[in-house]
């Protein structure tokens, strides 16, 4: 897993960087992201309120409503995270 401080996580990240951060937060290695894993990833990305970002990110990306983000849904989660990243820099 990447080692990065909160301050350095405030740099502009590419889509692939964000996607890789989410993948690295698949702690149990089951190929899908749980709410807890998404929350930890948003915390790593520098979110002040990672629980809320994870909640809304899951609602945005979890197309089949099974409570997990799978690889096919990851792009939508990255879309949401990118919006958050752009707002943070304004």
N, C-alpha and C positions, 0 to 999 in steps of 0.2 A: 504494500500500500504506500502511496506517496506520503512523504513527510513534508508538510508545508505549514507555515504559521498562518494565522488568521490574516495578518497584514499582507502577506504575499498572495493569499487567496483572493485579495481584492483586485488583482490584476485582471485585465480583460482576457477571458479564456475563449478558446475556439469551441465550436460544437463538439469536435472530437475530444477535446480536453474534458469538457463537461460530461460527455458520454462515458469516458474512461473513468472519471471519478465516481459516477454512479455504479459502473460495473465493479469497481474496486470495493464498493461498500456492500456487495453481495457477500456478507460475512460468512454465511453457511454454505456458500458455493452451489446453491441449488438452481442457479440460472434465472432467478427471479428476485425482485426486490420487494420486501415487506415494507409496511408503513414505518417500522422502526429503522430499517436500513435506509429508506429514503430520508427520514428525519435526520439521521446521522450524516448523510451526504450533504443535505442542505446546511447543516451546522458547519461541516467542513468547508463549504462554499462561502461561509461568512454570514449566513442568515442570522438576524437578531432573534427571530421567532421561528426556529426550524420546524416546530410541531405544526404551526399553521401553514407554512410553505409546503410541508410534506402532505398535509391534509388536502390542500387545494391542488397541489401537483398530482396527487393520486386521483382526485376527482376528475381532473382534466385528462389524464393519460390512461387510466384503467378502463379500457374499452369494454371488457367483458365483466366488469364489476366483481372480480373474484378476490379482490383485496391485495393483488400482487401486480407488479409491473414486469412483464416479460419482454424479451428482446424486441418483439414486434411492436410493443407499446413505448419503447424507450425514446424514440424520436419525439413523441408528443410530450414526454416528461422534459426532455432537453429543450423543446420549444418554450415550455413554461419557465424553466430555469433561466433561459436566455432573456426573457422579458424581465425577470427579477434582476438579473445582472445589469441590464441596461438602465433600469430605474435607479439602481444603487449608485451608478456612476454619475447621475445627473445632479 
